[in-house]
Amino acid sequence: MAWSVGSAKLVPGARSYLERVLAAPQVWEVPLADARRGFEEEALELWGDLDAVAEIVDRDLDGIRVRVYRPVSDAALPAVVYLHGGGWVLGTVDSYDPFCRALAARAPAVVVSVDYRLAPEHPFPAAIDDAWAVTRWVAGHAADVGADPERLVVAGDSAGGNLAAVVALRARDGGLPLALQALAYPVTDADLDSSGYRRLGEGLNLTRAKMAWYWARYLGTADGADPHASPLRADDLAGVAPALVQTAEYDPLADEAAAYAQRLRAAGARVTLTRYDGQLHGFLRLRRSCREQVDDAIAEIASAVRSARPAPR
């Protein structure tokens, strides 16, 4: 049977969210400032109650805003550099505050959320440069934030998962050992004619047309085949950090994320690949309506962070 939204076995909370998205204007049909404001405003609405943490501090790292979350703990904890989603165009540390609180509290870990520069004002590779600069800073100043420098993790969802994967490539090439890359439904390839788009490119909250819009603003004049834009196209993944890759059943990016996990595994990395059935791209933001699956996904990330150690070199 051909794919249709009606035939999808979405969990009820995901279906209600999808209906809301499909009834709203497309991101390109409203002023960008309005799209960004809407993304921020719905963050708390979609999430619900917030996890408590011991301390939250905003810092400026040479012009890059970061928000540091420290849970209640006297131990030296893993450090997670978190890179938010939003198609490289939307999102801030504010819109990802609920998720980062949860991850910090439940791992527990010191979470450093990065307000990287957004496209189209700052196209590729500005966001990657910011993500890499913060990762290097955390590696060199782990004690300053109460973290263990031997347990450094990069993590992100969607476009942020793309950035985290690219940071892991840079870390391999720069000799910076990472304990883990945690990638939630990541963008790994600029190919808009992949199997995922052919199967699920229409009728969902993330579509081929929407990803084409995001890619165009992110890349500017750059080549999407660059492995720092499309990590799936990297020639060699040997020596890249261990990975947790989470996918959603009804996500056009699921195939490319799974392909990236398989390539990492073939190159010798320890990889856990999981799929959340009945879910949409971006479901980690839907905790109010999809609490059980969102909490399961956060628990999986938290467990991976707790047990992560750099691979032997």
C-alpha positions, -999 to +999 in steps of 0.1 A: +000+000+000+013+035-009+024+058+019-003+081+033-007+100+065-040+082+071-023+048+070+005+059+094+004+042+128+014+074+147+012+075+185-018+098+194+003+127+206+024+127+175-007+126+153-023+156+170+010+175+166+011+166+129-024+178+124-015+211+140+016+215+118-002+206+086-029+233+094-002+260+099+016+281+072+049+267+058+081+281+073+088+300+041+053+316+041+059+337+071+086+363+079+117+346+093+115+366+125+079+352+131+090+317+123+118+320+149+095+335+175+070+308+170+096+281+174+106+297+207+071+302+220+060+266+214+089+251+233+074+252+268+039+245+255+052+212+239+073+202+268+054+206+301+069+205+336+107+212+339+134+192+356+152+208+385+189+214+383+214+229+408+227+257+386+221+273+352+247+299+340+248+318+307+284+325+295+300+343+266+328+324+249+344+348+225+311+360+212+293+326+214+266+324+239+264+291+259+242+280+287+257+257+313+235+233+333+249+216+364+228+190+382+229+182+419+261+162+423+295+165+440+311+142+415+330+151+384+304+145+357+304+139+320+303+170+299+278+172+270+281+199+244+245+201+231+236+215+196+200+223+191+178+215+161+158+239+139+172+234+104+203+256+111+178+285+109+156+283+140+162+276+177+182+290+206+194+279+240+160+292+252+139+269+231+160+239+241+161+248+278+135+222+288+154+194+271+188+204+284+175+206+319+162+171+316+194+157+301+215+173+328+193+161+356+188+125+344+223+116+332+235+134+354+259+155+334+271+190+329+254+202+297+267+231+277+240+242+253+254+262+223+237+293+208+255+288+175+251+314+147+221+308+125+216+308+087+209+325+064+226+354+081+256+332+089+257+303+064+279+272+064+303+267+081+296+293+108+275+270+129+301+242+127+329+267+136+309+278+167+302+242+177+338+232+173+351+262+192+328+254+222+337+218+221+374+227+223+367+251+251+349+225+271+377+200+266+402+226+279+381+239+307+363+209+319+373+215+355+359+250+354+324+236+348+328+206+372+332+180+344+356+151+337+377+159+306+379+122+298+341+120+294+334+146+267+302+141+246+288+159+217+251+156+211+223+172+191+190+166+173+182+171+137+204+199+123+221+198+157+227+161+152+244+171+119+266+195+137+275+170+164+284+144+138+307+169+120+323+180+153+330+143+159+348+142+125+368+173+134+377+159+168+390+127+151+411+148+127+422+172+154+432+145+179+405+154+205+392+122+220+354+122+224+336+096+246+304+097+225+284+113+198+247+112+206+227+119+174+189+122+175+173+119+140+203+137+125+207+152+091+236+134+074+233+141+037+222+169+014+208+144-011+171+153-014+164+123-037+174+097-011+152+067-002+139+084+028+125+114+008+111+090-018+092+071+009+083+099+033+090+132+016+054+145+018+026+149+042+047+150+074+059+177+097+093+175+080+091+172+042+115+172+012+104+208+004+110+220+039+145+204+040+153+219+006+144+253+021+166+247+052+195+234+031+194+263+007+196+288+036+223+269+054+246+262+025+244+295+007+270+291-020+287+261-004+286+226-019+263+202+000+287+173-009+313+187+015+315+161+043+314+189+068+279+195+055+270+159+047+290+136+070+275+106+053+298+115+024+330+115+044+356+092+027+368+076+060+350+073+093+377+052+110+386+065+145+354+086+149+338+085+184+313+059+195+277+068+186+242+066+197+219+072+168+181+076+174+156+076+146+118+080+142+096+057+121+079+085+103+109+107+094+123+112+059+158+114+076+156+080+092+172+062+063+202+085+060+207+084+098+206+046+098+231+046+068+254+068+088+252+045+118+260+015+096+290+033+081+303+042+115+299+006+126+317-007+094+346+016+102+350+001+137+330+025+159+308+012+187+273+022+176+238+018+190+210+025+165+174+027+177+141+035+161+111+050+179+080+035+163+050+057+157+070+088+160+078+119+139+110+138+132+115+162+162+096+141+187+120+149+215+103+183+218+068+167+223+071+156+259+037+169+270+018+147+245+043+119+241+058+116+276+065+079+276+085+078+244+103+111+250+113+100+285+125+067+271+146+085+245+161+108+271+168+078+294+186+061+265+208+092+259+214+096+296+225+060+299+248+063+270+264+095+284+269+078+318+287+048+304+306+066+277+344+065+275+367+074+247+376+044+224+412+032+227+435+048+202 
